[in-house]
Amino acid sequence: MSVLLETSAGDLVIDLLVDYAPKECENFLKLCKTKYYNFSPVHSIQQNFSFQTGDPLGPTSAASDGGSSIWGLISGPSKKTFPATFHPKLRHVERGTVSMATAPHPSDPDVRVAGSQFIVTLGDNTDYLDGKAAIFGRIVEGFDALEKINTAITDKDGNPLVDIRIKHTIIIDDPYPDTPGLREPSQSPQPSKAQLATVRIADDATLAEEVDEEAAERVRREREARAQALTLEMMGDLPFAEVRPPENVLFVCKLNPVTTDADLELIFSRFGTILSCEVIRDKKTGDSLQYAFIEFEDKSACEAAYFKMQGVLIDDRRIHVDFSQSVSKLAEVWRGGENAKRKRKHEGGGWGGVRGLEKWRKYKEDVRDDTDDHYSMVYGDEEMRGRHERQGVARDSDDRRGRDPDRGGHGGRGAGDRDRRRDGPGRDWDRASSPRSRSPRRDKHRDRDRYDDSRRAGRASGRQDDQHRRDRDRDRDRNRDRGYGDYRRR
């Protein structure tokens, strides 16, 4: 006794074990005979374990009652379920075992009842189902269909995204007499509105339309180019993402290092007027980088050169010609215009104005004007000011010592000098703190005049030393030349 189930995944042939589970086999056969299983969805798919079906609406429908046995369809809801039979010799040990799904009886938990839903195992050693599902048959044909169901894409509840349903049932052999009141339809009924409402993606729906691979690749490249252009715009390398390279500029590469701008201009000028021709060279060495850009006045001239000059031999090198994809000149023009605008706006040039940035420098106590004439690379202003003050104090002490009458005149060494050496340095401080009054302003001016005189004297002496050195070198050279002439005459 066998039944053929036509599913959207393939055909399944089920052998019924009528000797071990007669009640379950009769219920299954009569439900197939009345076309009760038609359009029933496959659900609760657990890979390499099992799947479940037999409910005409499925678990996703709110109107589903879970299915009914053949006696419930004929006699009413009171006989919707029946007690399941568990034979001790039947085990879930192989793939393709078919068993009735059961549930505990509401009044007697030790008794399990079955309805119309059944389970098909997708793996071996699924003995977890023993005592929970009543075995009544085995799959003998259609294991490829089982594999399709096993590998179907499902949601978190195990429902396949693309519907897998029982399309038709065919009874190959039925040993049971028909139950009184059973009516067999003359043809398979159409799905009801409730069943059609449970369709997610129909099994016969076209999921992927035929797409031209070249067109798809073109679209992918355009999308990638737009993304890269947007990135370059954010980095500041492009003025804007939609910028396009000029169509009248030709890119020439694989040049001989000896080829010059004039050579290329002479060769390519036969196609039209050339606005610019530049061989790109290394900034440090000036050597040719063996590629160039040629800008034509007309786009047609550029296209003609592209088609005619590909692979042409120039200076023993076969060149490669292509349309330029560089937008560096456009970017430089745009960037120069933007910088000019910012310079006029911020008074200092640059992106934020130099003076504006100088005002906001951190860790800088005072902002010095760059137009100062003094140098401040080694010593700061405060340190230089302290050094000048110390030098001024030292000069004041020297002046006082020079005017001291004990020294025997201006700058002479007298008895006072000998007394100062004998008495020690403390005598200088006593004499410096004498009650003789003096104007601080006059001292300041006198110190400044003396400092300027010393600087002028130093510069004058330096010039005299340089003049003396040059005269000495000239005399030495003259004597050497004279000696060389005497040697020649000898």
DRENDO-1510 file (C-alpha; in Angstrom, 1 decimal, always signed):
<recs>
REC; n; res; u; v; w
REC; 1; MET; +0.0; +0.0; +0.0 .
REC; 2; SER; +1.5; +3.2; -1.2 .
REC; 3; VAL; +0.7; +6.9; -1.7 .
REC; 4; LEU; +2.3; +9.4; -4.1 .
REC; 5; LEU; +2.6; +12.9; -2.9 .
REC; 6; GLU; +3.3; +15.5; -5.6 .
REC; 7; THR; +5.1; +18.5; -4.0 .
REC; 8; SER; +6.6; +21.6; -5.3 .
REC; 9; ALA; +10.0; +20.2; -4.4 .
REC; 10; GLY; +9.4; +16.8; -6.1 .
REC; 11; ASP; +7.5; +13.6; -5.8 .
REC; 12; LEU; +7.5; +11.4; -2.7 .
REC; 13; VAL; +6.4; +7.8; -2.6 .
REC; 14; ILE; +5.3; +6.6; +0.9 .
REC; 15; ASP; +5.0; +2.9; +1.8 .
REC; 16; LEU; +2.4; +2.5; +4.5 .
REC; 17; LEU; +3.0; +0.1; +7.4 .
REC; 18; VAL; -0.6; -1.1; +7.7 .
REC; 19; ASP; +0.3; -4.1; +9.9 .
REC; 20; TYR; +1.9; -2.0; +12.6 .
REC; 21; ALA; -0.2; +1.2; +12.5 .
REC; 22; PRO; -3.6; +0.4; +10.9 .
REC; 23; LYS; -5.5; +3.3; +12.4 .
REC; 24; GLU; -2.9; +5.9; +11.3 .
REC; 25; CYS; -2.7; +4.4; +7.8 .
REC; 26; GLU; -6.5; +4.4; +7.3 .
REC; 27; ASN; -6.7; +8.0; +8.4 .
REC; 28; PHE; -3.9; +9.0; +6.1 .
REC; 29; LEU; -5.3; +7.2; +3.1 .
REC; 30; LYS; -8.8; +8.5; +3.4 .
REC; 31; LEU; -7.5; +12.1; +3.8 .
REC; 32; CYS; -5.5; +11.7; +0.6 .
REC; 33; LYS; -8.5; +10.3; -1.1 .
REC; 34; THR; -10.6; +13.3; -0.3 .
REC; 35; LYS; -7.8; +15.7; -1.4 .
REC; 36; TYR; -7.6; +17.1; +2.1 .
REC; 37; TYR; -3.8; +17.6; +1.8 .
REC; 38; ASN; -3.9; +19.6; -1.4 .
REC; 39; PHE; -2.1; +22.9; -1.1 .
REC; 40; SER; -1.0; +22.1; +2.4 .
REC; 41; PRO; +2.3; +24.0; +3.2 .
REC; 42; VAL; +5.5; +22.4; +4.4 .
REC; 43; HIS; +6.6; +24.1; +7.7 .
REC; 44; SER; +8.8; +23.6; +10.8 .
REC; 45; ILE; +11.8; +22.6; +8.7 .
REC; 46; GLN; +14.8; +21.6; +10.9 .
REC; 47; GLN; +17.8; +20.8; +8.8 .
REC; 48; ASN; +19.0; +17.2; +9.0 .
REC; 49; PHE; +16.1; +16.5; +11.5 .
REC; 50; SER; +12.5; +16.7; +10.2 .
REC; 51; PHE; +9.8; +18.8; +8.6 .
REC; 52; GLN; +6.0; +18.9; +9.2 .
REC; 53; THR; +3.0; +19.2; +7.0 .
REC; 54; GLY; -0.7; +18.1; +6.8 .
REC; 55; ASP; -2.5; +21.3; +7.9 .
REC; 56; PRO; -4.3; +22.8; +5.0 .
REC; 57; LEU; -3.7; +26.4; +6.2 .
REC; 58; GLY; -0.5; +26.0; +8.1 .
REC; 59; PRO; +0.7; +27.6; +11.4 .
REC; 60; THR; +1.0; +31.1; +9.8 .
REC; 61; SER; -2.7; +31.4; +9.4 .
REC; 62; ALA; -4.8; +32.8; +12.2 .
REC; 63; ALA; -7.8; +30.7; +10.9 .
REC; 64; SER; -6.0; +27.4; +11.2 .
REC; 65; ASP; -7.4; +24.8; +13.6 .
REC; 66; GLY; -4.4; +22.5; +13.3 .
REC; 67; GLY; -6.1; +20.0; +11.0 .
REC; 68; SER; -8.7; +17.2; +11.5 .
REC; 69; SER; -8.8; +13.5; +11.1 .
REC; 70; ILE; -11.1; +11.8; +8.5 .
REC; 71; TRP; -13.6; +11.0; +11.2 .
REC; 72; GLY; -13.7; +14.6; +12.3 .
REC; 73; LEU; -14.5; +15.7; +8.7 .
REC; 74; ILE; -17.3; +13.2; +8.4 .
REC; 75; SER; -18.8; +13.1; +12.0 .
REC; 76; GLY; -17.9; +16.6; +13.3 .
REC; 77; PRO; -15.4; +18.3; +15.6 .
REC; 78; SER; -16.0; +15.8; +18.4 .
REC; 79; LYS; -13.9; +13.3; +16.5 .
REC; 80; LYS; -11.3; +15.7; +15.2 .
REC; 81; THR; -8.5; +13.6; +16.8 .
REC; 82; PHE; -8.0; +10.0; +17.6 .
REC; 83; PRO; -5.7; +8.1; +20.0 .
REC; 84; ALA; -2.3; +7.4; +18.4 .
REC; 85; THR; -0.7; +3.9; +18.3 .
REC; 86; PHE; +3.0; +3.5; +19.2 .
REC; 87; HIS; +4.4; +0.1; +18.1 .
REC; 88; PRO; +7.5; -0.9; +20.0 .
REC; 89; LYS; +9.2; -2.2; +16.9 .
REC; 90; LEU; +9.0; +1.1; +15.0 .
REC; 91; ARG; +11.8; +3.6; +15.6 .
REC; 92; HIS; +13.0; +6.8; +14.1 .
REC; 93; VAL; +16.3; +5.4; +13.0 .
REC; 94; GLU; +16.5; +6.3; +9.3 .
REC; 95; ARG; +15.9; +9.1; +7.0 .
REC; 96; GLY; +12.4; +9.3; +5.4 .
REC; 97; THR; +10.5; +7.9; +8.3 .
REC; 98; VAL; +6.8; +9.1; +8.2 .
REC; 99; SER; +4.9; +9.5; +11.4 .
REC; 100; MET; +1.7; +11.2; +12.7 .
REC; 101; ALA; +2.3; +14.3; +14.8 .
REC; 102; THR; +0.7; +13.9; +18.2 .
REC; 103; ALA; -0.2; +15.9; +21.3 .
REC; 104; PRO; -1.2; +15.0; +24.9 .
REC; 105; HIS; -4.9; +14.4; +25.4 .
REC; 106; PRO; -6.4; +17.4; +27.4 .
REC; 107; SER; -8.0; +15.1; +30.1 .
REC; 108; ASP; -5.3; +12.3; +30.1 .
REC; 109; PRO; -1.7; +13.4; +29.6 .
REC; 110; ASP; -0.6; +9.8; +29.2 .
REC; 111; VAL; -2.6; +9.4; +26.0 .
REC; 112; ARG; -1.5; +11.2; +22.9 .
REC; 113; VAL; -3.9; +12.0; +20.1 .
REC; 114; ALA; -3.3; +12.6; +16.3 .
REC; 115; GLY; -5.2; +14.5; +13.7 .
REC; 116; SER; -4.1; +15.1; +10.1 .
REC; 117; GLN; -0.5; +16.5; +10.4 .
REC; 118; PHE; +2.5; +14.2; +9.9 .
REC; 119; ILE; +6.2; +14.4; +10.2 .
REC; 120; VAL; +9.0; +13.3; +7.8 .
REC; 121; THR; +12.5; +12.8; +9.1 .
REC; 122; LEU; +15.4; +14.4; +7.2 .
REC; 123; GLY; +18.2; +12.6; +9.1 .
REC; 124; ASP; +19.2; +9.3; +10.6 .
REC; 125; ASN; +19.0; +8.5; +14.3 .
REC; 126; THR; +16.2; +10.9; +15.2 .
REC; 127; ASP; +15.1; +8.8; +18.1 .
REC; 128; TYR; +14.0; +12.0; +19.9 .
REC; 129; LEU; +10.7; +11.6; +18.2 .
REC; 130; ASP; +10.1; +8.1; +19.6 .
REC; 131; GLY; +7.0; +8.2; +21.8 .
REC; 132; LYS; +6.1; +11.6; +20.5 .
REC; 133; ALA; +5.2; +10.8; +16.9 .
REC; 134; ALA; +3.4; +7.6; +15.7 .
REC; 135; ILE; +5.2; +5.9; +12.8 .
REC; 136; PHE; +3.0; +4.6; +10.0 .
REC; 137; GLY; +5.2; +4.7; +6.8 .
REC; 138; ARG; +8.5; +5.3; +5.1 .
REC; 139; ILE; +9.7; +7.2; +2.0 .
REC; 140; VAL; +10.9; +4.7; -0.6 .
REC; 141; GLU; +11.3; +7.2; -3.6 .
REC; 142; GLY; +12.0; +10.9; -3.8 .
REC; 143; PHE; +15.1; +11.4; -1.6 .
REC; 144; ASP; +16.2; +14.2; -4.0 .
REC; 145; ALA; +13.0; +16.0; -3.0 .
REC; 146; LEU; +13.8; +15.5; +0.6 .
REC; 147; GLU; +17.3; +17.0; +0.1 .
REC; 148; LYS; +15.7; +20.1; -1.5 .
REC; 149; ILE; +13.4; +20.5; +1.4 .
REC; 150; ASN; +16.3; +20.0; +3.8 .
REC; 151; THR; +18.4; +22.7; +2.2 .
REC; 152; ALA; +15.6; +25.2; +1.7 .
REC; 153; ILE; +16.1; +28.8; +3.0 .
REC; 154; THR; +13.8; +29.3; +6.1 .
REC; 155; ASP; +13.0; +32.0; +8.6 .
REC; 156; LYS; +13.6; +31.7; +12.3 .
REC; 157; ASP; +10.5; +29.5; +12.8 .
REC; 158; GLY; +11.5; +27.1; +10.0 .
REC; 159; ASN; +9.0; +28.3; +7.5 .
REC; 160; PRO; +10.5; +28.3; +4.0 .
REC; 161; LEU; +10.8; +31.7; +2.3 .
REC; 162; VAL; +9.6; +30.2; -1.0 .
REC; 163; ASP; +6.5; +28.1; -0.5 .
REC; 164; ILE; +6.8; +24.3; -0.6 .
REC; 165; ARG; +3.4; +22.7; -0.8 .
REC; 166; ILE; +1.6; +19.4; -1.5 .
REC; 167; LYS; +0.1; +19.9; -4.9 .
REC; 168; HIS; -1.6; +16.5; -5.4 .
REC; 169; THR; -2.1; +13.1; -3.8 .
REC; 170; ILE; -2.5; +9.8; -5.6 .
REC; 171; ILE; -3.4; +6.6; -3.9 .
REC; 172; ILE; -1.6; +3.6; -5.4 .
REC; 173; ASP; -3.3; +0.9; -3.3 .
REC; 174; ASP; -6.0; +1.3; -0.7 .
REC; 175; PRO; -6.9; -1.9; +1.4 .
REC; 176; TYR; -9.5; -0.1; +3.6 .
REC; 177; PRO; -13.1; +0.2; +2.7 .
REC; 178; ASP; -14.5; +3.7; +2.5 .
REC; 179; THR; -16.0; +5.1; +5.6 .
REC; 180; PRO; -19.8; +5.8; +5.4 .
REC; 181; GLY; -20.3; +9.5; +4.4 .
REC; 182; LEU; -17.0; +9.8; +2.7 .
REC; 183; ARG; -17.1; +11.7; -0.6 .
REC; 184; GLU; -14.3; +11.6; -3.1 .
REC; 185; PRO; -14.1; +14.7; -5.3 .
REC; 186; SER; -14.0; +14.2; -9.1 .
REC; 187; GLN; -11.0; +16.5; -9.5 .
REC; 188; SER; -8.6; +18.3; -7.3 .
REC; 189; PRO; -10.2; +21.4; -5.8 .
REC; 190; GLN; -8.8; +24.9; -6.2 .
REC; 191; PRO; -7.1; +26.5; -3.2 .
REC; 192; SER; -9.4; +28.5; -1.0 .
REC; 193; LYS; -9.0; +32.2; -0.2 .
REC; 194; ALA; -7.6; +31.4; +3.2 .
REC; 195; GLN; -5.0; +29.1; +1.7 .
REC; 196; LEU; -4.0; +31.7; -0.9 .
REC; 197; ALA; -3.6; +34.3; +1.9 .
REC; 198; THR; -0.8; +32.2; +3.4 .
REC; 199; VAL; +1.4; +32.3; +0.3 .
REC; 200; ARG; +4.7; +34.2; +0.9 .
REC; 201; ILE; +6.6; +33.6; -2.3 .
REC; 202; ALA; +4.9; +31.3; -4.8 .
REC; 203; ASP; +6.8; +28.2; -5.7 .
REC; 204; ASP; +6.4; +29.0; -9.4 .
REC; 205; ALA; +7.4; +32.7; -9.1 .
REC; 206; THR; +10.4; +33.9; -11.1 .
REC; 207; LEU; +12.9; +35.0; -8.5 .
REC; 208; ALA; +15.7; +36.2; -10.7 .
REC; 209; GLU; +15.0; +37.7; -14.0 .
REC; 210; GLU; +17.5; +37.2; -16.8 .
REC; 211; VAL; +19.9; +40.1; -16.6 .
REC; 212; ASP; +22.6; +40.9; -19.2 .
REC; 213; GLU; +25.9; +40.3; -17.5 .
REC; 214; GLU; +27.6; +43.1; -19.4 .
REC; 215; ALA; +24.9; +45.6; -18.4 .
REC; 216; ALA; +25.1; +44.4; -14.8 .
REC; 217; GLU; +28.9; +44.8; -14.8 .
REC; 218; ARG; +28.6; +48.2; -16.3 .
REC; 219; VAL; +26.2; +49.3; -13.6 .
REC; 220; ARG; +28.4; +47.9; -10.9 .
REC; 221; ARG; +31.4; +49.8; -12.3 .
REC; 222; GLU; +29.5; +53.0; -12.5 .
REC; 223; ARG; +28.3; +52.7; -8.9 .
REC; 224; GLU; +31.9; +51.9; -7.7 .
REC; 225; ALA; +33.2; +54.9; -9.7 .
REC; 226; ARG; +30.6; +57.2; -8.1 .
REC; 227; ALA; +31.6; +56.0; -4.6 .
REC; 228; GLN; +35.3; +56.5; -5.3 .
REC; 229; ALA; +34.6; +60.0; -6.7 .
REC; 230; LEU; +32.7; +61.0; -3.6 .
REC; 231; THR; +35.5; +59.8; -1.4 .
REC; 232; LEU; +38.0; +61.9; -3.4 .
REC; 233; GLU; +35.7; +64.9; -3.1 .
REC; 234; MET; +35.6; +64.5; +0.7 .
REC; 235; MET; +39.4; +64.2; +0.8 .
REC; 236; GLY; +39.8; +67.4; -1.3 .
REC; 237; ASP; +41.4; +65.7; -4.3 .
REC; 238; LEU; +38.4; +66.5; -6.6 .
REC; 239; PRO; +36.5; +69.8; -6.7 .
REC; 240; PHE; +33.3; +67.8; -6.9 .
REC; 241; ALA; +32.3; +64.2; -7.4 .
REC; 242; GLU; +30.5; +64.8; -10.8 .
REC; 243; VAL; +33.7; +66.3; -12.4 .
REC; 244; ARG; +34.4; +64.8; -15.9 .
REC; 245; PRO; +37.8; +64.6; -17.6 .
REC; 246; PRO; +38.2; +66.8; -20.7 .
REC; 247; GLU; +37.4; +65.1; -23.9 .
REC; 248; ASN; +40.0; +66.9; -26.0 .
REC; 249; VAL; +43.1; +65.7; -24.1 .
REC; 250; LEU; +45.0; +62.6; -25.2 .
REC; 251; PHE; +47.2; +60.4; -22.9 .
REC; 252; VAL; +50.3; +58.9; -24.5 .
REC; 253; CYS; +52.6; +56.5; -22.6 .
REC; 254; LYS; +55.4; +54.0; -23.3 .
REC; 255; LEU; +57.5; +56.8; -24.7 .
REC; 256; ASN; +61.2; +56.7; -25.3 .
REC; 257; PRO; +63.0; +58.8; -22.7 .
REC; 258; VAL; +64.7; +60.8; -25.5 .
REC; 259; THR; +61.3; +61.9; -27.0 .
REC; 260; THR; +60.7; +65.6; -26.3 .
REC; 261; ASP; +57.6; +67.8; -26.3 .
REC; 262; ALA; +58.5; +69.3; -29.7 .
REC; 263; ASP; +58.8; +65.8; -31.2 .
REC; 264; LEU; +55.3; +64.8; -30.1 .
REC; 265; GLU; +53.8; +68.1; -31.1 .
REC; 266; LEU; +55.3; +67.8; -34.6 .
REC; 267; ILE; +54.0; +64.2; -35.0 .
REC; 268; PHE; +50.5; +64.8; -33.6 .
REC; 269; SER; +49.9; +68.2; -35.2 .
REC; 270; ARG; +48.8; +66.6; -38.4 .
REC; 271; PHE; +45.5; +65.8; -36.7 .
REC; 272; GLY; +44.6; +69.3; -35.7 .
REC; 273; THR; +45.6; +72.3; -33.7 .
REC; 274; ILE; +47.5; +71.5; -30.5 .
REC; 275; LEU; +47.0; +73.8; -27.6 .
REC; 276; SER; +49.6; +72.1; -25.3 .
REC; 277; CYS; +51.9; +69.2; -25.4 .
REC; 278; GLU; +53.8; +68.2; -22.3 .
REC; 279; VAL; +56.0; +65.2; -21.5 .
REC; 280; ILE; +55.9; +64.7; -17.8 .
REC; 281; ARG; +59.3; +64.8; -16.2 .
REC; 282; ASP; +60.8; +64.1; -12.7 .
REC; 283; LYS; +60.9; +67.3; -10.6 .
REC; 284; LYS; +64.4; +66.7; -9.2 .
REC; 285; THR; +66.3; +65.1; -12.1 .
REC; 286; GLY; +64.3; +66.4; -15.1 .
REC; 287; ASP; +64.3; +62.9; -16.6 .
REC; 288; SER; +61.3; +61.9; -18.7 .
REC; 289; LEU; +58.7; +59.7; -17.0 .
REC; 290; GLN; +57.8; +58.3; -20.5 .
REC; 291; TYR; +54.2; +59.6; -20.7 .
REC; 292; ALA; +52.7; +62.8; -21.9 .
REC; 293; PHE; +49.4; +64.8; -22.3 .
REC; 294; ILE; +48.4; +66.4; -25.6 .
REC; 295; GLU; +45.6; +68.9; -25.6 .
REC; 296; PHE; +43.8; +69.5; -28.9 .
REC; 297; GLU; +41.6; +72.4; -29.8 .
REC; 298; ASP; +38.9; +70.1; -31.2 .
REC; 299; LYS; +37.4; +66.9; -29.8 .
REC; 300; SER; +37.3; +65.4; -33.3 .
REC; 301; ALA; +41.1; +65.9; -33.7 .
REC; 302; CYS; +41.7; +64.1; -30.4 .
REC; 303; GLU; +39.5; +61.2; -31.5 .
REC; 304; ALA; +41.3; +60.9; -34.9 .
REC; 305; ALA; +44.7; +60.8; -33.1 .
REC; 306; TYR; +43.4; +58.1; -30.8 .
REC; 307; PHE; +42.3; +55.8; -33.6 .
REC; 308; LYS; +45.4; +56.4; -35.8 .
REC; 309; MET; +48.3; +56.6; -33.4 .
REC; 310; GLN; +47.7; +53.4; -31.3 .
REC; 311; GLY; +50.8; +51.3; -31.5 .
REC; 312; VAL; +52.8; +53.7; -33.7 .
REC; 313; LEU; +56.6; +53.4; -33.6 .
REC; 314; ILE; +58.2; +56.7; -32.2 .
REC; 315; ASP; +61.9; +56.6; -31.4 .
REC; 316; ASP; +62.0; +52.8; -31.5 .
REC; 317; ARG; +59.1; +52.6; -29.0 .
REC; 318; ARG; +55.5; +51.5; -29.8 .
REC; 319; ILE; +53.4; +54.0; -27.9 .
REC; 320; HIS; +50.0; +53.4; -26.2 .
REC; 321; VAL; +47.3; +56.1; -26.7 .
REC; 322; ASP; +44.2; +56.6; -24.7 .
REC; 323; PHE; +41.8; +59.4; -23.7 .
REC; 324; SER; +43.0; +61.2; -20.6 .
REC; 325; GLN; +41.2; +60.6; -17.3 .
REC; 326; SER; +43.2; +63.2; -15.4 .
REC; 327; VAL; +41.3; +66.2; -13.8 .
REC; 328; SER; +44.4; +67.6; -12.0 .
REC; 329; LYS; +44.4; +70.8; -14.0 .
REC; 330; LEU; +40.7; +71.4; -13.4 .
REC; 331; ALA; +41.2; +70.7; -9.7 .
REC; 332; GLU; +44.2; +73.1; -9.6 .
REC; 333; VAL; +42.1; +75.9; -11.3 .
REC; 334; TRP; +39.2; +75.3; -8.9 .
REC; 335; ARG; +41.5; +75.1; -5.8 .
REC; 336; GLY; +43.3; +78.3; -6.9 .
REC; 337; GLY; +40.1; +80.2; -7.2 .
REC; 338; GLU; +38.8; +78.9; -3.8 .
REC; 339; ASN; +42.1; +80.0; -2.2 .
REC; 340; ALA; +41.9; +83.4; -3.8 .
REC; 341; LYS; +38.4; +83.8; -2.4 .
REC; 342; ARG; +39.5; +82.8; +1.1 .
REC; 343; LYS; +42.6; +85.1; +0.9 .
REC; 344; ARG; +40.4; +88.1; +0.1 .
REC; 345; LYS; +38.0; +87.2; +2.9 .
REC; 346; HIS; +40.5; +86.4; +5.6 .
REC; 347; GLU; +43.3; +88.9; +4.8 .
REC; 348; GLY; +46.0; +86.4; +5.1 .
REC; 349; GLY; +45.6; +83.7; +2.4 .
REC; 350; GLY; +45.4; +79.9; +3.0 .
REC; 351; TRP; +42.4; +78.0; +4.1 .
REC; 352; GLY; +41.8; +80.1; +7.3 .
REC; 353; GLY; +44.0; +83.1; +6.8 .
REC; 354; VAL; +47.6; +83.1; +8.2 .
REC; 355; ARG; +47.0; +85.9; +10.6 .
REC; 356; GLY; +43.8; +84.3; +11.8 .
REC; 357; LEU; +45.6; +81.1; +12.5 .
REC; 358; GLU; +48.5; +83.0; +14.3 .
REC; 359; LYS; +46.0; +84.5; +16.7 .
REC; 360; TRP; +44.7; +81.1; +17.7 .
REC; 361; ARG; +48.0; +79.3; +18.3 .
REC; 362; LYS; +48.1; +77.4; +21.6 .
REC; 363; TYR; +51.0; +77.5; +24.1 .
REC; 364; LYS; +52.1; +80.8; +22.8 .
REC; 365; GLU; +52.0; +83.7; +25.3 .
REC; 366; ASP; +52.5; +86.6; +22.9 .
REC; 367; VAL; +52.1; +86.9; +19.1 .
REC; 368; ARG; +55.2; +88.6; +17.6 .
REC; 369; ASP; +55.0; +90.5; +14.4 .
REC; 370; ASP; +56.9; +88.9; +11.6 .
REC; 371; THR; +58.1; +92.3; +10.4 .
REC; 372; ASP; +60.4; +92.8; +13.5 .
REC; 373; ASP; +64.1; +93.6; +12.6 .
REC; 374; HIS; +65.6; +91.7; +15.5 .
REC; 375; TYR; +66.3; +87.9; +15.6 .
REC; 376; SER; +64.9; +85.7; +18.4 .
REC; 377; MET; +66.1; +82.3; +17.4 .
REC; 378; VAL; +68.4; +81.6; +20.4 .
REC; 379; TYR; +67.5; +84.0; +23.2 .
REC; 380; GLY; +64.2; +85.5; +24.2 .
REC; 381; ASP; +63.4; +89.1; +24.8 .
REC; 382; GLU; +63.6; +88.8; +28.5 .
REC; 383; GLU; +66.9; +87.0; +28.5 .
REC; 384; MET; +68.4; +89.6; +26.1 .
REC; 385; ARG; +67.0; +92.4; +28.3 .
REC; 386; GLY; +68.6; +90.9; +31.4 .
REC; 387; ARG; +71.9; +90.5; +29.6 .
REC; 388; HIS; +72.0; +94.2; +28.5 .
REC; 389; GLU; +71.2; +95.3; +32.1 .
REC; 390; ARG; +74.0; +93.2; +33.5 .
REC; 391; GLN; +76.4; +94.6; +30.9 .
REC; 392; GLY; +75.3; +98.2; +31.7 .
REC; 393; VAL; +76.0; +97.6; +35.4 .
REC; 394; ALA; +79.4; +96.3; +34.6 .
REC; 395; ARG; +80.2; +99.4; +32.4 .
REC; 396; ASP; +79.0; +101.7; +35.2 .
REC; 397; SER; +81.4; +100.1; +37.7 .
REC; 398; ASP; +84.3; +100.4; +35.2 .
REC; 399; ASP; +83.5; +104.1; +34.7 .
REC; 400; ARG; +83.5; +104.8; +38.4 .
REC; 401; ARG; +86.9; +103.0; +38.7 .
REC; 402; GLY; +88.3; +105.1; +35.9 .
REC; 403; ARG; +87.3; +108.4; +37.5 .
REC; 404; ASP; +88.5; +107.4; +41.0 .
REC; 405; PRO; +91.3; +109.8; +42.1 .
REC; 406; ASP; +93.2; +107.0; +43.9 .
REC; 407; ARG; +94.0; +105.5; +40.5 .
REC; 408; GLY; +96.3; +108.4; +39.6 .
REC; 409; GLY; +94.5; +109.8; +36.6 .
REC; 410; HIS; +92.1; +108.4; +33.9 .
REC; 411; GLY; +92.8; +104.7; +33.6 .
REC; 412; GLY; +96.1; +104.9; +35.4 .
REC; 413; ARG; +97.2; +102.5; +38.0 .
REC; 414; GLY; +98.0; +104.3; +41.3 .
REC; 415; ALA; +97.9; +103.6; +45.0 .
REC; 416; GLY; +94.1; +103.3; +45.0 .
REC; 417; ASP; +94.4; +100.3; +42.7 .
REC; 418; ARG; +97.0; +98.7; +44.9 .
REC; 419; ASP; +94.8; +99.3; +47.9 .
REC; 420; ARG; +91.8; +97.8; +46.1 .
REC; 421; ARG; +93.7; +94.6; +45.4 .
REC; 422; ARG; +95.0; +94.5; +48.9 .
REC; 423; ASP; +91.7; +95.2; +50.6 .
REC; 424; GLY; +89.6; +92.9; +48.5 .
REC; 425; PRO; +86.5; +93.2; +46.4 .
REC; 426; GLY; +84.4; +94.6; +49.3 .
REC; 427; ARG; +86.0; +98.0; +48.9 .
REC; 428; ASP; +84.5; +98.4; +45.4 .
REC; 429; TRP; +81.0; +98.0; +46.6 .
REC; 430; ASP; +81.6; +100.6; +49.3 .
REC; 431; ARG; +83.0; +103.0; +46.8 .
REC; 432; ALA; +80.2; +102.3; +44.4 .
REC; 433; SER; +77.7; +103.1; +47.1 .
REC; 434; SER; +79.2; +106.5; +47.8 .
REC; 435; PRO; +76.7; +109.3; +48.4 .
REC; 436; ARG; +77.5; +110.9; +45.0 .
REC; 437; SER; +74.2; +111.6; +43.2 .
REC; 438; ARG; +73.6; +110.8; +39.6 .
REC; 439; SER; +70.6; +111.1; +37.2 .
REC; 440; PRO; +69.4; +107.6; +36.1 .
REC; 441; ARG; +68.2; +109.0; +32.8 .
REC; 442; ARG; +71.5; +110.5; +31.9 .
REC; 443; ASP; +73.2; +107.3; +32.8 .
REC; 444; LYS; +70.9; +105.4; +30.5 .
REC; 445; HIS; +71.6; +107.7; +27.6 .
REC; 446; ARG; +75.3; +107.7; +28.3 .
REC; 447; ASP; +75.3; +103.9; +28.4 .
REC; 448; ARG; +73.4; +103.8; +25.1 .
REC; 449; ASP; +75.8; +106.2; +23.4 .
REC; 450; ARG; +78.8; +104.2; +24.7 .
REC; 451; TYR; +77.3; +101.0; +23.4 .
REC; 452; ASP; +76.7; +102.5; +20.0 .
REC; 453; ASP; +80.2; +103.9; +19.9 .
REC; 454; SER; +81.6; +100.5; +20.7 .
REC; 455; ARG; +79.6; +98.9; +17.9 .
REC; 456; ARG; +80.8; +101.5; +15.4 .
REC; 457; ALA; +84.3; +101.0; +16.5 .
REC; 458; GLY; +84.0; +97.3; +16.2 .
REC; 459; ARG; +82.6; +97.6; +12.7 .
REC; 460; ALA; +85.4; +100.0; +11.7 .
REC; 461; SER; +88.1; +97.7; +13.1 .
REC; 462; GLY; +86.5; +94.8; +11.3 .
REC; 463; ARG; +86.6; +96.7; +8.0 .
REC; 464; GLN; +90.2; +97.6; +8.6 .
REC; 465; ASP; +91.1; +94.0; +9.3 .
REC; 466; ASP; +89.3; +92.9; +6.1 .
REC; 467; GLN; +91.2; +95.5; +4.0 .
REC; 468; HIS; +94.5; +94.4; +5.5 .
REC; 469; ARG; +93.7; +90.8; +4.8 .
REC; 470; ARG; +92.9; +91.6; +1.1 .
REC; 471; ASP; +96.1; +93.6; +0.7 .
REC; 472; ARG; +98.2; +90.8; +2.1 .
REC; 473; ASP; +96.5; +88.2; -0.2 .
REC; 474; ARG; +97.1; +90.5; -3.2 .
REC; 475; ASP; +100.8; +91.0; -2.4 .
REC; 476; ARG; +101.2; +87.2; -2.0 .
REC; 477; ASP; +99.6; +86.5; -5.3 .
REC; 478; ARG; +101.7; +89.2; -7.0 .
REC; 479; ASN; +104.9; +87.7; -5.6 .
REC; 480; ARG; +103.9; +84.2; -6.6 .
REC; 481; ASP; +103.3; +85.3; -10.2 .
REC; 482; ARG; +106.6; +87.2; -10.3 .
REC; 483; GLY; +108.4; +84.1; -9.1 .
REC; 484; TYR; +106.7; +82.0; -11.7 .
REC; 485; GLY; +107.8; +84.5; -14.5 .
REC; 486; ASP; +111.3; +84.5; -13.3 .
REC; 487; TYR; +111.3; +80.7; -13.4 .
REC; 488; ARG; +110.1; +80.7; -17.0 .
REC; 489; ARG; +112.8; +83.2; -18.0 .
REC; 490; ARG; +115.4; +81.0; -16.4 .
</recs>
